[in-house]
Amino acid sequence: MPGRLAGKRIVITGATGMAEAGAHRFSAEGANVFVISIDESDCQSLVERISAHGGTADWKAADLTNESAAVEAFETAVDVLHGIDGLYAVVGGSGRRFGDGPLHEVPLDGWTSTLELNGHPPFLAARQAVQAMLDQASGGSIVLISSVLATSPSPAMFSTHAYAAIKGAEISLARSMAAYYAPSGIRVNVVAPGLVRTPMARRAADDPEIVAFAAAKQPLAGGLLDPGDVAATAAFLLSDEARVITGQSIAVDGGWGVTDLVRTE
């Protein structure tokens, strides 16, 4: 529905993949968006494309695993937007390069690095967004991006236990926040995507075995999900149409969670 985010001031963490799709979707629905991500060129390119289509957007490059950088970035966002009505927190990534995998093989620094990469950004982003919303006393909506792996493991293809653990923690965080901040009109929900065609999923997208697995495991998508599918759900949760929804985790997974690939004839 065009215009359902009209006038909403939405901060997006990340500038590619699901974050990029969200920025375009929210802008098209009337939001003023502010993009925060670590890569300046990604931020600038995304904002330029939004502006070229008539949208209102700005950006600041920041490492959201760093507290002072995150605080500064959100202070800039509040100044530019004159407040925050919504947060779409996407930033994170695979911990494979740190050694994430089956638990008995994960080194301690691999565990902590994966948790830092995927835990610090949503925590810091949500904390700063909540503070801005409390200061405004006008409520708001926060959407955290978790993963289907938090509740529906795939041991054969995606045995990254540290990643699954922190994505599960995001769901718990969201429910605790939702309960605490509901009296202030602040809603907190989670979108848990399946395997999405993003830069982070390039390894999977280039592996014929995983592509075939995704086609069977995500039958509604027939393969990897489009980032726009995730953005569509986030747009709803950020809008006033979802004004009475909080503390929920919605799987956007193409059927992953209800599809059993072990079949008997």
Backbone as JSON, one array per atom type, in Angstrom:
{
  "sequence": "MPGRLAGKRIVITGATGMAEAGAHRFSAEGANVFVISIDESDCQSLVERISAHGGTADWKAADLTNESAAVEAFETAVDVLHGIDGLYAVVGGSGRRFGDGPLHEVPLDGWTSTLELNGHPPFLAARQAVQAMLDQASGGSIVLISSVLATSPSPAMFSTHAYAAIKGAEISLARSMAAYYAPSGIRVNVVAPGLVRTPMARRAADDPEIVAFAAAKQPLAGGLLDPGDVAATAAFLLSDEARVITGQSIAVDGGWGVTDLVRTE",
  "N": [[0.85, -1.19, 0.0], [0.97, 1.98, -1.1], [2.51, 4.72, 0.54], [2.05, 4.03, 3.22], [4.08, 4.28, 5.03], [4.47, 6.94, 5.15], [6.14, 9.85, 6.01], [7.41, 8.6, 8.13], [10.32, 8.19, 10.1], [13.02, 6.39, 9.54], [15.64, 4.34, 10.56], [18.18, 2.42, 9.12], [20.26, -0.31, 9.48], [23.0, -1.33, 7.76], [23.73, -1.71, 4.24], [23.5, -3.2, 2.0], [22.03, -6.07, 0.32], [19.47, -7.39, 2.33], [19.16, -5.06, 3.82], [19.52, -3.05, 1.91], [17.34, -3.62, 0.2], [15.29, -3.1, 1.99], [15.65, -0.34, 2.47], [15.01, 0.76, -0.05], [12.33, -0.12, -0.28], [11.04, 1.02, 1.97], [11.44, 3.73, 1.51], [10.02, 4.0, -0.91], [7.52, 3.7, 0.1], [7.13, 6.03, 1.4], [8.76, 6.76, 3.56], [11.29, 8.6, 5.36], [14.6, 7.86, 5.17], [17.53, 6.72, 6.91], [20.7, 5.58, 6.55], [23.02, 3.4, 8.02], [26.13, 2.01, 7.88], [29.18, 0.08, 7.55], [30.72, 0.49, 5.29], [31.59, 3.17, 3.36], [31.23, 3.66, 0.61], [29.19, 1.88, -0.13], [27.06, 2.88, 1.42], [26.82, 5.52, 0.4], [26.28, 5.04, -2.33], [23.81, 3.66, -2.18], [22.12, 5.6, -1.0], [22.25, 7.59, -2.94], [20.95, 6.34, -5.06], [18.38, 6.03, -4.02], [17.67, 8.72, -3.69], [17.71, 9.49, -6.34], [15.4, 8.38, -7.23], [13.54, 9.98, -6.16], [13.28, 9.82, -3.42], [13.82, 10.5, 0.13], [16.79, 10.52, 1.77], [19.64, 9.78, 3.83], [22.97, 9.26, 5.15], [25.47, 7.63, 7.21], [28.69, 6.44, 7.67], [29.72, 3.79, 9.74], [31.2, 1.61, 12.14], [29.35, -0.71, 13.55], [29.92, -2.47, 15.56], [31.34, -1.12, 17.34], [31.04, 0.8, 20.15], [31.23, 3.66, 20.61], [31.27, 4.61, 18.0], [28.8, 3.74, 17.09], [27.04, 5.15, 18.78], [27.62, 7.79, 18.02], [26.82, 7.7, 15.32], [24.04, 7.25, 15.53], [23.29, 9.53, 16.91], [23.77, 11.4, 14.93], [21.87, 10.53, 13.07], [19.48, 11.08, 14.47], [19.67, 13.86, 14.61], [19.57, 14.55, 11.87], [17.16, 13.41, 10.98], [15.43, 14.44, 12.79], [14.47, 12.89, 14.88], [13.46, 9.46, 15.58], [11.4, 7.03, 14.23], [11.36, 4.41, 13.49], [13.3, 1.38, 13.38], [15.3, -0.69, 11.45], [17.13, -3.31, 11.82], [19.77, -4.79, 10.48], [22.49, -5.39, 10.14], [25.14, -7.7, 10.27], [26.77, -10.92, 10.01], [28.42, -13.81, 8.53], [30.21, -16.08, 10.62], [32.1, -17.83, 9.78], [34.7, -17.31, 8.87], [35.99, -16.81, 11.2], [36.1, -19.21, 12.38], [33.7, -20.37, 13.07], [31.41, -23.04, 13.41], [30.55, -26.52, 13.82], [30.04, -27.03, 17.3], [32.09, -28.37, 18.77], [34.32, -27.85, 17.34], [34.77, -25.16, 17.36], [36.85, -22.45, 18.07], [37.56, -20.48, 21.01], [37.98, -17.74, 20.44], [36.79, -17.65, 17.97], [34.12, -18.09, 18.61], [33.58, -15.82, 20.27], [34.13, -13.75, 18.47], [32.23, -14.16, 16.47], [29.87, -13.78, 17.92], [30.23, -11.12, 18.64], [30.23, -9.82, 16.13], [27.61, -10.29, 15.28], [26.03, -9.73, 17.45], [26.67, -7.29, 18.82], [25.96, -5.12, 16.96], [22.96, -5.21, 16.62], [22.22, -4.9, 19.31], [23.4, -2.41, 20.11], [22.25, -0.71, 18.19], [19.49, -1.03, 18.7], [19.4, -0.15, 21.35], [20.14, 2.58, 21.14], [18.13, 3.5, 19.43], [15.82, 3.02, 20.95], [16.32, 4.78, 23.07], [16.11, 7.24, 21.76], [13.42, 7.12, 20.97], [12.15, 7.06, 23.47], [12.86, 9.56, 24.41], [11.43, 11.14, 22.66], [8.87, 10.44, 23.32], [6.86, 9.32, 21.79], [6.51, 6.78, 20.94], [7.25, 3.95, 18.75], [8.73, 1.67, 16.31], [10.6, -1.3, 16.2], [12.52, -3.48, 14.29], [14.2, -6.41, 14.29], [16.63, -8.41, 12.63], [16.79, -11.77, 12.57], [17.39, -15.22, 12.16], [16.33, -18.12, 10.38], [17.78, -20.24, 11.22], [18.0, -20.05, 13.94], [15.9, -21.37, 15.12], [15.28, -23.51, 13.52], [17.3, -25.73, 12.7], [19.9, -26.66, 10.32], [21.78, -29.13, 10.07], [23.36, -30.46, 8.15], [24.02, -28.61, 6.15], [24.37, -26.04, 7.26], [25.99, -25.73, 9.76], [26.67, -23.79, 11.79], [27.22, -22.95, 14.78], [27.71, -20.88, 16.64], [26.71, -18.64, 15.3], [23.99, -19.37, 15.07], [23.33, -19.37, 17.76], [23.56, -16.65, 18.6], [21.68, -15.51, 16.96], [19.39, -16.67, 17.96], [19.44, -15.46, 20.44], [18.76, -12.85, 19.74], [16.03, -13.06, 19.29], [15.09, -13.6, 21.87], [15.93, -11.25, 23.12], [14.33, -9.38, 21.78], [11.74, -10.1, 22.62], [11.9, -9.63, 25.37], [12.42, -6.88, 25.38], [10.1, -6.02, 24.09], [8.12, -6.56, 26.0], [8.9, -4.87, 28.1], [8.93, -2.26, 27.01], [6.44, -1.81, 25.92], [4.45, -0.28, 27.36], [5.36, 2.24, 26.76], [4.73, 2.56, 24.19], [6.42, 1.48, 22.33], [7.19, -0.83, 19.94], [8.55, -4.08, 19.37], [9.79, -6.37, 17.18], [10.7, -9.39, 15.39], [12.16, -10.48, 12.35], [12.74, -13.52, 10.86], [14.61, -14.69, 8.52], [14.86, -17.19, 5.9], [17.17, -18.76, 3.72], [18.6, -16.25, 1.97], [19.13, -14.4, -1.02], [21.81, -12.7, -0.87], [24.79, -10.58, -0.48], [26.14, -11.78, 1.69], [25.37, -14.41, 1.44], [26.71, -15.41, -0.7], [28.54, -17.52, -0.94], [26.88, -19.73, -0.53], [25.1, -19.39, -2.66], [26.72, -19.92, -4.8], [27.2, -22.57, -4.66], [26.3, -25.53, -6.01], [25.11, -27.72, -4.7], [24.01, -26.62, -2.36], [22.27, -24.81, -3.51], [20.45, -26.53, -4.75], [19.49, -27.76, -2.45], [18.24, -25.55, -1.22], [16.2, -25.04, -3.06], [14.53, -27.2, -2.61], [14.07, -27.07, 0.14], [12.99, -24.58, 0.54], [10.33, -24.33, -0.77], [8.34, -22.51, -1.57], [9.72, -20.41, -2.58], [11.32, -21.61, -4.42], [14.03, -21.79, -4.36], [16.75, -19.66, -3.41], [15.65, -17.0, -1.33], [14.26, -13.79, -2.23], [15.61, -10.63, -1.32], [13.72, -8.62, -1.16], [11.41, -9.85, -0.26], [11.77, -10.13, 2.45], [12.0, -7.45, 3.16], [9.43, -6.57, 2.62], [7.88, -7.71, 4.67], [9.07, -6.48, 6.86], [8.42, -3.82, 6.31], [5.67, -3.82, 6.77], [5.65, -4.41, 9.57], [6.87, -2.12, 10.53], [5.02, -0.23, 10.01], [1.93, 1.56, 10.78], [-0.09, -0.24, 10.46], [0.59, -2.46, 11.82], [0.26, -1.84, 14.45], [-0.61, -3.02, 16.81], [0.96, -5.19, 17.2], [3.54, -6.87, 18.74], [6.59, -8.22, 20.08], [6.87, -10.49, 18.54], [8.11, -13.16, 16.44], [8.64, -13.56, 13.15], [8.84, -15.89, 10.66], [10.26, -15.63, 7.57], [10.59, -17.59, 5.24], [10.13, -19.14, 2.99], [8.99, -21.6, 3.38], [10.81, -23.19, 4.66], [10.84, -23.9, 7.48], [8.76, -25.7, 7.71], [9.19, -27.77, 6.06], [10.22, -30.97, 5.43], [12.97, -32.66, 4.44], [13.68, -35.28, 4.55], [12.44, -38.02, 3.26], [10.24, -40.79, 2.93], [9.36, -43.45, 0.79]],
  "CA": [[0.0, 0.0, 0.0], [1.84, 3.16, -1.18], [2.29, 5.78, 1.51], [1.75, 3.62, 4.59], [5.18, 4.73, 5.88], [4.63, 8.37, 4.86], [6.61, 10.67, 7.12], [8.14, 7.83, 9.14], [11.77, 8.38, 10.12], [13.47, 5.01, 9.76], [17.08, 4.07, 10.49], [18.48, 1.09, 8.61], [21.67, -0.69, 9.64], [23.38, -2.12, 6.6], [23.52, -0.98, 2.98], [23.4, -4.16, 0.9], [21.16, -7.21, 0.6], [18.18, -7.13, 2.96], [19.13, -3.66, 4.21], [19.31, -2.29, 0.67], [15.95, -3.83, -0.23], [14.45, -2.38, 2.94], [15.76, 1.1, 2.23], [14.21, 1.09, -1.24], [10.91, -0.37, -0.01], [10.52, 2.0, 2.93], [11.4, 5.02, 0.81], [8.92, 3.97, -1.87], [6.27, 3.81, 0.85], [7.02, 7.36, 1.96], [9.61, 7.02, 4.72], [12.6, 9.24, 5.27], [15.49, 6.82, 5.68], [18.91, 7.04, 7.26], [21.45, 4.33, 6.42], [24.28, 3.3, 8.76], [26.87, 0.79, 7.58], [30.62, 0.28, 7.71], [31.34, 0.84, 4.02], [31.12, 4.47, 2.88], [30.78, 3.61, -0.79], [27.88, 1.21, -0.14], [26.09, 3.84, 1.95], [26.63, 6.63, -0.52], [25.63, 4.54, -3.54], [22.41, 3.36, -1.87], [21.4, 6.86, -0.8], [22.15, 8.28, -4.23], [19.91, 5.67, -5.86], [17.09, 6.38, -3.43], [17.42, 10.12, -4.02], [17.43, 9.58, -7.78], [14.01, 7.97, -7.42], [12.67, 10.93, -5.48], [13.18, 9.57, -1.99], [14.61, 11.3, 1.06], [17.69, 9.58, 2.44], [20.96, 10.25, 4.23], [23.77, 8.14, 5.61], [26.74, 7.82, 7.92], [29.46, 5.19, 7.77], [30.12, 3.5, 11.11], [31.36, 0.22, 12.55], [28.35, -0.86, 14.6], [30.42, -3.28, 16.67], [32.06, -0.17, 18.17], [30.02, 1.56, 20.86], [31.29, 5.1, 20.39], [30.89, 4.87, 16.61], [27.35, 3.54, 16.99], [26.38, 6.28, 19.45], [27.77, 8.97, 17.16], [26.01, 7.52, 14.12], [22.63, 7.44, 15.86], [23.11, 10.95, 17.22], [23.66, 12.07, 13.63], [20.57, 10.17, 12.5], [18.45, 11.84, 15.18], [19.79, 15.26, 14.18], [19.16, 14.69, 10.47], [15.75, 13.03, 10.83], [14.66, 15.08, 13.86], [13.85, 11.83, 15.65], [13.43, 8.11, 14.98], [10.14, 6.31, 14.39], [11.54, 3.0, 13.21], [14.64, 0.82, 13.19], [15.4, -1.97, 10.74], [18.5, -3.67, 12.19], [20.16, -5.91, 9.62], [23.94, -5.63, 10.13], [25.66, -8.93, 10.85], [27.49, -11.66, 8.98], [28.88, -15.16, 8.84], [31.4, -16.2, 11.45], [32.94, -18.92, 9.3], [36.1, -16.9, 8.77], [36.55, -16.82, 12.55], [36.13, -20.59, 12.85], [32.38, -20.84, 13.47], [31.06, -24.33, 12.83], [30.07, -27.38, 14.89], [30.53, -26.49, 18.55], [33.33, -28.98, 19.25], [35.42, -27.37, 16.51], [34.83, -23.7, 17.4], [37.76, -21.88, 19.06], [36.92, -19.45, 21.83], [37.98, -16.45, 19.75], [35.8, -17.75, 16.91], [32.84, -17.91, 19.28], [33.4, -14.43, 20.7], [34.12, -12.86, 17.3], [30.93, -14.32, 15.8], [28.87, -13.12, 18.76], [30.44, -9.67, 18.54], [29.81, -9.38, 14.8], [26.16, -10.4, 15.11], [25.33, -9.31, 18.66], [26.87, -5.88, 19.15], [25.18, -4.16, 16.15], [21.54, -5.05, 16.98], [22.12, -4.39, 20.68], [23.69, -0.98, 20.14], [21.26, -0.01, 17.38], [18.21, -1.03, 19.43], [19.55, 0.7, 22.54], [20.12, 3.99, 20.75], [16.81, 3.81, 18.88], [14.88, 3.08, 22.08], [16.55, 6.03, 23.81], [15.52, 8.33, 20.97], [11.97, 7.0, 21.04], [11.73, 7.46, 24.82], [13.01, 11.02, 24.48], [10.34, 11.72, 21.88], [7.61, 10.06, 23.97], [5.85, 9.12, 20.75], [6.53, 5.38, 20.53], [8.04, 3.6, 17.58], [8.76, 0.25, 15.96], [11.94, -1.84, 15.97], [12.53, -4.79, 13.65], [15.51, -7.06, 14.29], [16.75, -9.53, 11.69], [17.38, -12.98, 13.13], [17.61, -16.23, 11.12], [15.6, -19.38, 10.56], [18.68, -21.2, 11.89], [17.85, -19.94, 15.39], [14.86, -22.29, 15.6], [15.11, -24.62, 12.59], [18.68, -25.99, 12.27], [20.22, -27.48, 9.15], [23.11, -29.62, 10.43], [24.16, -30.9, 7.01], [24.46, -27.5, 5.3], [24.66, -24.79, 7.97], [26.3, -26.11, 11.14], [27.39, -22.67, 12.39], [26.53, -22.93, 16.06], [27.79, -19.56, 17.28], [25.77, -17.79, 14.58], [22.64, -19.76, 15.47], [23.13, -18.99, 19.16], [23.32, -15.22, 18.74], [20.41, -15.2, 16.3], [18.37, -17.03, 18.94], [19.46, -14.43, 21.48], [18.03, -11.69, 19.24], [14.6, -13.3, 19.51], [14.87, -13.41, 23.3], [16.08, -9.82, 23.38], [13.16, -8.68, 21.25], [10.58, -10.37, 23.47], [12.11, -8.92, 26.64], [12.22, -5.47, 25.09], [8.69, -5.78, 23.77], [7.38, -6.54, 27.26], [9.29, -3.73, 28.93], [8.68, -0.95, 26.41], [5.07, -1.67, 25.41], [3.74, 0.86, 27.95], [5.84, 3.48, 26.13], [4.3, 2.56, 22.79], [7.51, 1.01, 21.47], [7.0, -2.22, 19.53], [9.79, -4.76, 18.97], [9.51, -7.64, 16.52], [11.81, -10.04, 14.71], [11.96, -11.23, 11.12], [13.73, -14.6, 10.79], [14.62, -15.15, 7.13], [15.56, -18.39, 5.48], [18.35, -18.48, 2.92], [18.27, -15.11, 1.12], [20.17, -14.07, -1.99], [22.5, -11.48, -0.46], [26.25, -10.75, -0.53], [26.57, -12.73, 2.73], [25.03, -15.77, 1.02], [27.35, -15.69, -2.0], [29.11, -18.88, -0.9], [25.79, -20.67, -0.72], [24.53, -19.21, -4.0], [27.65, -20.46, -5.77], [27.37, -24.0, -4.4], [25.15, -26.22, -6.62], [24.44, -28.59, -3.73], [23.19, -25.78, -1.49], [21.19, -24.26, -4.33], [19.45, -27.6, -4.87], [18.89, -27.89, -1.12], [17.34, -24.41, -1.02], [15.02, -25.21, -3.92], [13.64, -28.17, -1.98], [13.78, -26.66, 1.52], [12.2, -23.34, 0.46], [9.55, -24.59, -1.99], [7.56, -21.36, -2.0], [10.62, -19.54, -3.33], [11.96, -22.39, -5.46], [15.46, -21.54, -4.27], [17.05, -18.61, -2.44], [14.65, -15.95, -1.22], [14.61, -12.44, -2.66], [15.65, -9.71, -0.18], [12.49, -7.84, -1.12], [10.4, -10.57, 0.52], [12.03, -9.78, 3.85], [11.69, -6.03, 3.29], [7.97, -6.4, 2.62], [7.4, -8.02, 6.02], [9.57, -5.43, 7.74], [7.63, -2.61, 6.06], [4.41, -4.0, 7.5], [5.89, -4.3, 11.01], [7.23, -0.74, 10.84], [3.88, 0.64, 9.72], [0.85, 1.61, 11.77], [-0.94, -1.4, 10.27], [1.02, -3.46, 12.81], [0.36, -1.06, 15.68], [-0.89, -3.84, 18.0], [1.81, -6.4, 17.13], [4.86, -6.72, 19.35], [7.15, -9.42, 20.7], [6.68, -11.64, 17.66], [9.15, -13.56, 15.5], [7.99, -14.02, 11.92], [9.75, -16.56, 9.73], [10.07, -15.4, 6.12], [11.55, -18.65, 4.92], [9.76, -19.92, 1.82], [8.56, -22.95, 3.77], [11.92, -23.91, 5.31], [10.53, -24.43, 8.8], [7.72, -26.74, 7.68], [9.54, -28.7, 4.98], [11.1, -32.05, 5.84], [13.59, -33.23, 3.23], [13.87, -36.71, 4.71], [11.17, -38.6, 2.82], [10.2, -42.23, 2.68], [8.41, -43.8, -0.26]],
  "C": [[0.89, 1.25, 0.0], [1.48, 4.17, -0.09], [2.06, 5.34, 2.93], [2.88, 3.95, 5.56], [5.43, 6.23, 5.71], [5.02, 9.14, 6.12], [7.36, 9.93, 8.2], [9.64, 8.06, 8.97], [12.41, 7.05, 10.52], [14.99, 4.91, 9.56], [17.27, 2.62, 10.06], [19.95, 0.8, 8.85], [22.01, -1.7, 8.56], [23.06, -1.35, 5.33], [23.47, -1.9, 1.77], [22.38, -5.23, 1.28], [19.82, -6.82, 1.18], [18.05, -5.67, 3.4], [18.85, -2.77, 3.0], [17.86, -2.4, 0.2], [14.99, -3.09, 0.69], [14.47, -0.89, 2.71], [14.92, 1.52, 1.04], [12.72, 0.95, -0.96], [10.33, 0.72, 0.91], [10.42, 3.39, 2.29], [10.24, 5.09, -0.16], [7.57, 4.12, -1.17], [6.2, 5.11, 1.67], [7.9, 7.7, 3.13], [10.81, 7.88, 4.36], [13.59, 8.28, 5.91], [16.89, 7.35, 5.94], [19.66, 5.72, 7.34], [22.75, 4.41, 7.21], [24.92, 1.97, 8.43], [28.35, 1.11, 7.56], [31.29, 0.78, 6.45], [30.77, 2.14, 3.46], [30.55, 4.4, 1.48], [29.42, 2.93, -0.91], [26.79, 2.16, 0.33], [25.77, 4.92, 0.94], [25.89, 6.19, -1.78], [24.15, 4.29, -3.32], [21.6, 4.65, -1.73], [21.24, 7.63, -2.1], [21.05, 7.66, -5.1], [18.51, 5.97, -5.33], [16.71, 7.81, -3.81], [17.06, 10.29, -5.49], [16.0, 9.18, -8.11], [13.04, 8.86, -6.64], [12.52, 10.73, -3.99], [14.05, 10.51, -1.18], [15.48, 10.36, 1.88], [19.0, 10.27, 2.79], [21.71, 9.07, 4.81], [24.94, 8.59, 6.47], [27.42, 6.47, 8.0], [29.91, 5.0, 9.21], [30.25, 2.0, 11.3], [30.44, 0.0, 13.75], [28.71, -1.93, 15.63], [31.15, -2.4, 17.68], [31.06, 0.77, 18.84], [30.05, 3.05, 20.55], [30.89, 5.46, 18.97], [29.39, 4.73, 16.43], [26.6, 4.7, 17.62], [26.44, 7.52, 18.58], [26.88, 8.88, 15.92], [24.53, 7.76, 14.41], [22.34, 8.87, 16.29], [22.97, 11.76, 15.93], [22.31, 11.79, 12.99], [19.45, 10.97, 13.14], [18.47, 13.31, 14.75], [19.24, 15.46, 12.77], [17.65, 14.44, 10.31], [14.83, 13.78, 11.79], [13.85, 14.05, 14.64], [13.9, 10.51, 14.92], [12.08, 7.47, 15.28], [10.31, 4.81, 14.21], [13.0, 2.62, 13.04], [14.51, -0.52, 12.5], [16.86, -2.4, 10.88], [18.93, -4.95, 11.49], [21.62, -6.32, 9.82], [24.32, -6.89, 10.9], [26.41, -9.68, 9.75], [27.91, -13.04, 9.45], [30.14, -15.13, 9.69], [32.34, -17.3, 10.98], [34.42, -18.54, 9.25], [36.79, -16.84, 10.13], [36.67, -18.24, 13.11], [34.79, -21.1, 13.33], [32.05, -22.13, 12.72], [30.43, -25.19, 13.9], [30.77, -27.02, 16.21], [31.88, -27.06, 18.96], [34.55, -28.53, 18.46], [35.64, -25.86, 16.62], [35.82, -23.22, 18.46], [37.06, -20.76, 19.82], [36.88, -18.1, 21.11], [37.03, -16.47, 18.55], [34.39, -17.54, 17.44], [32.6, -16.43, 19.6], [33.34, -13.48, 19.51], [32.78, -12.95, 16.56], [29.83, -13.64, 16.6], [29.01, -11.61, 18.7], [29.92, -9.13, 17.21], [28.3, -9.33, 14.67], [25.35, -9.94, 16.33], [25.47, -7.85, 19.0], [26.01, -4.95, 18.3], [23.7, -4.08, 16.5], [21.35, -4.51, 18.39], [22.31, -2.88, 20.71], [22.66, -0.19, 19.35], [19.93, 0.09, 18.12], [18.29, -0.12, 20.65], [19.43, 2.17, 22.18], [18.76, 4.39, 20.19], [15.78, 3.93, 19.99], [15.06, 4.39, 22.85], [15.94, 7.22, 23.08], [14.0, 8.3, 21.05], [11.42, 7.4, 22.41], [11.81, 8.97, 24.97], [11.87, 11.73, 23.76], [8.98, 11.51, 22.54], [6.49, 9.87, 22.96], [5.84, 7.68, 20.22], [7.4, 5.14, 19.32], [8.03, 2.1, 17.35], [10.19, -0.17, 15.64], [11.78, -3.23, 15.37], [13.97, -5.31, 13.62], [15.5, -8.21, 13.3], [17.49, -10.67, 12.37], [17.67, -13.94, 11.97], [16.77, -17.44, 11.42], [16.45, -20.4, 11.28], [18.58, -21.13, 13.4], [16.88, -20.98, 15.93], [14.68, -23.52, 14.71], [16.47, -24.97, 11.98], [18.76, -26.8, 10.97], [21.63, -28.03, 9.35], [23.97, -30.01, 9.24], [24.76, -29.72, 6.25], [24.95, -26.28, 6.08], [24.89, -25.07, 9.46], [27.16, -25.03, 11.8], [26.71, -22.35, 13.72], [26.61, -21.59, 16.78], [26.8, -18.59, 16.63], [24.33, -18.1, 14.99], [22.34, -19.29, 16.89], [22.81, -17.5, 19.28], [22.04, -14.81, 18.03], [19.22, -15.61, 17.18], [18.29, -16.0, 20.05], [18.72, -13.17, 21.03], [16.52, -11.85, 19.47], [14.25, -13.1, 20.97], [14.96, -11.94, 23.69], [14.83, -9.06, 22.95], [11.95, -8.89, 22.15], [10.71, -9.65, 24.81], [11.89, -7.42, 26.46], [10.76, -5.15, 24.85], [7.86, -5.68, 25.04], [7.65, -5.28, 28.06], [8.82, -2.4, 28.35], [7.27, -0.78, 25.83], [4.32, -0.51, 26.05], [4.18, 2.21, 27.37], [5.48, 3.56, 24.65], [5.39, 2.13, 21.82], [7.31, -0.48, 21.21], [8.33, -2.81, 19.07], [9.43, -6.13, 18.42], [10.75, -8.14, 15.79], [11.33, -10.62, 13.38], [13.1, -12.25, 11.04], [13.73, -15.18, 9.38], [15.25, -16.53, 6.98], [16.8, -17.99, 4.7], [18.0, -17.44, 1.86], [19.44, -14.82, 0.19], [20.76, -12.7, -1.66], [24.01, -11.67, -0.62], [26.76, -11.74, 0.51], [26.36, -14.18, 2.29], [25.71, -16.15, -0.3], [27.95, -17.09, -2.05], [28.03, -19.91, -1.19], [25.24, -20.6, -2.14], [25.41, -19.79, -5.08], [27.88, -21.96, -5.62], [26.15, -24.75, -4.95], [24.4, -27.11, -5.64], [23.53, -27.78, -2.81], [22.03, -25.17, -2.26], [20.07, -25.29, -4.5], [18.73, -27.82, -3.55], [17.87, -26.78, -0.88], [16.08, -24.54, -1.85], [14.02, -26.17, -3.3], [13.18, -27.7, -0.6], [12.9, -25.41, 1.57], [11.29, -23.41, -0.76], [8.74, -23.4, -2.47], [8.4, -20.38, -2.81], [11.28, -20.28, -4.49], [13.46, -22.2, -5.48], [15.73, -20.5, -3.21], [15.95, -17.55, -2.48], [15.17, -14.64, -1.8], [14.63, -11.52, -1.44], [14.39, -8.87, -0.04], [11.39, -8.51, -0.33], [10.54, -10.26, 2.01], [11.65, -8.33, 4.1], [10.2, -5.79, 3.36], [7.39, -6.66, 4.01], [7.84, -6.94, 7.0], [8.78, -4.14, 7.56], [6.3, -2.67, 6.79], [4.62, -3.78, 9.0], [6.25, -2.89, 11.43], [6.06, 0.22, 10.67], [2.85, 0.61, 10.84], [-0.15, 0.47, 11.59], [-0.62, -2.49, 11.3], [1.07, -2.85, 14.21], [0.08, -1.88, 16.95], [-0.08, -5.13, 18.01], [3.16, -6.1, 17.75], [5.29, -8.05, 19.96], [7.06, -10.67, 19.85], [7.92, -11.9, 16.8], [8.47, -14.18, 14.29], [9.03, -14.63, 10.99], [9.35, -16.24, 8.3], [11.05, -16.36, 5.45], [11.16, -19.53, 3.74], [9.29, -21.33, 2.11], [9.61, -23.77, 4.47], [11.48, -24.63, 6.58], [9.49, -25.53, 8.82], [7.99, -27.79, 6.6], [10.57, -29.71, 5.47], [11.67, -32.71, 4.58], [13.87, -34.71, 3.36], [12.54, -37.37, 4.41], [11.32, -40.12, 2.66], [9.11, -42.51, 1.66], [7.46, -44.89, 0.23]]
}
